[in-house]
Amino acid sequence: MLQKKSAELDEYQRSDGSTATRLDAVKKPVEEPIVDDNEKQFREVLHQFIGQTLFGQMLKSMRATQEKNPYFHGGQSEEIYQSLLDMELTDQLTKSSSRSISEPMYKLMKAPKMK
């Protein structure tokens, strides 16, 4: 069992009387401000909305610029599966990178309004 002896030197007193020095620096977790459930839900809905709107429209526009290949186009079934693929891509893009776009927007919404 280790007990902390000195905060500056990062030395610890072992139960057998010997001392040990911590070699790796312990990173303190960043404390997030206490937020109620409504704000968490609002933030998540905002992230989802921004991601779905931005990435969904982007993929839709990209697909509209492609011409259908007359020899290899699968018809309506290909279009259905392609739309399902686009929905999945939109979800993955939203999960991975929508916070970098929506977080500044959230902070602007929560900023005090100037009169």
C-alpha distance (Angstrom), angle and dihedral (degrees) to the residues before:
residue distance angle dihedral
M1 . . .
L2 3.79 . .
Q3 3.78 125.7 .
K4 3.78 122.1 -168.2
K5 3.80 111.3 -112.6
S6 3.78 104.4 176.5
A7 3.79 129.9 13.4
E8 3.81 94.4 -157.0
L9 3.80 99.0 50.4
D10 3.78 95.4 34.6
E11 3.82 90.8 -132.2
Y12 3.77 122.9 155.8
Q13 3.78 131.0 -155.8
R14 3.79 112.5 -133.3
S15 3.79 122.2 -146.1
D16 3.84 90.5 -110.5
G17 3.83 91.2 58.6
S18 3.81 98.9 -103.5
T19 3.79 122.6 117.9
A20 3.77 128.9 -124.7
T21 3.79 129.9 -163.0
R22 3.76 120.8 -143.6
L23 3.79 110.6 -126.4
D24 3.77 99.5 -172.4
A25 3.76 119.4 64.5
V26 3.75 113.5 -123.1
K27 3.76 112.4 -134.1
K28 3.75 113.7 -140.9
P29 3.77 113.0 -130.5
V30 3.76 114.0 -110.2
E31 3.75 108.6 -111.6
E32 3.76 112.5 -132.0
P33 3.76 117.8 -148.2
I34 3.77 114.1 -99.1
V35 3.76 108.2 -95.6
D36 3.77 125.9 -175.9
D37 3.79 123.0 -125.6
N38 3.80 94.3 -101.6
E39 3.79 92.2 58.6
K40 3.82 91.5 46.4
Q41 3.79 90.4 51.1
F42 3.80 91.6 46.2
R43 3.80 91.1 50.2
E44 3.81 92.1 49.5
V45 3.81 92.5 47.4
L46 3.80 89.7 49.2
H47 3.82 91.4 50.8
Q48 3.80 90.8 48.9
F49 3.80 93.5 46.1
I50 3.80 94.6 48.1
G51 3.81 92.7 45.5
Q52 3.78 95.9 45.0
T53 3.79 93.1 45.8
L54 3.79 97.4 44.2
F55 3.79 100.3 39.2
G56 3.81 95.4 34.6
Q57 3.79 92.4 54.3
M58 3.79 91.5 43.0
L59 3.82 92.8 54.5
K60 3.80 91.3 43.4
S61 3.81 90.7 53.4
M62 3.79 91.9 46.4
R63 3.81 91.8 51.7
A64 3.82 91.1 48.8
T65 3.82 91.2 59.1
Q66 3.82 93.2 56.7
E67 3.77 118.2 91.7
K68 3.77 118.8 -135.1
N69 3.77 113.2 -110.3
P70 3.82 107.9 -124.9
Y71 3.82 93.0 -148.3
F72 3.78 102.9 42.7
H73 3.80 104.9 27.5
G74 3.80 110.9 124.4
G75 3.77 96.4 -152.2
Q76 3.77 124.1 -135.9
S77 3.81 94.4 -17.3
E78 3.80 91.1 57.8
E79 3.79 90.4 50.1
I80 3.82 90.9 51.3
Y81 3.81 93.4 50.0
Q82 3.78 90.9 43.4
S83 3.81 90.1 54.6
L84 3.82 89.3 49.7
L85 3.80 89.3 50.3
D86 3.80 89.9 49.8
M87 3.81 90.5 51.6
E88 3.81 90.6 51.9
L89 3.81 91.9 46.4
T90 3.80 89.3 49.9
D91 3.82 90.7 51.9
Q92 3.81 92.4 49.1
L93 3.81 93.0 46.3
T94 3.79 89.8 48.1
K95 3.80 92.6 51.7
S96 3.78 93.7 46.9
S97 3.78 104.7 42.2
S98 3.80 116.1 4.7
R99 3.82 92.9 96.8
S100 3.79 92.2 67.0
I101 3.80 88.7 59.4
S102 3.78 102.3 34.7
E103 3.82 100.0 41.3
P104 3.84 94.4 70.0
M105 3.80 88.3 46.8
Y106 3.81 90.3 51.8
K107 3.80 91.0 50.4
L108 3.80 90.7 50.4
M109 3.80 90.5 50.9
K110 3.79 91.7 50.4
A111 3.82 95.0 44.0
P112 3.79 115.6 110.2
K113 3.75 111.6 -95.2
M114 3.79 117.9 -117.1
K115 3.79 118.0 -135.2
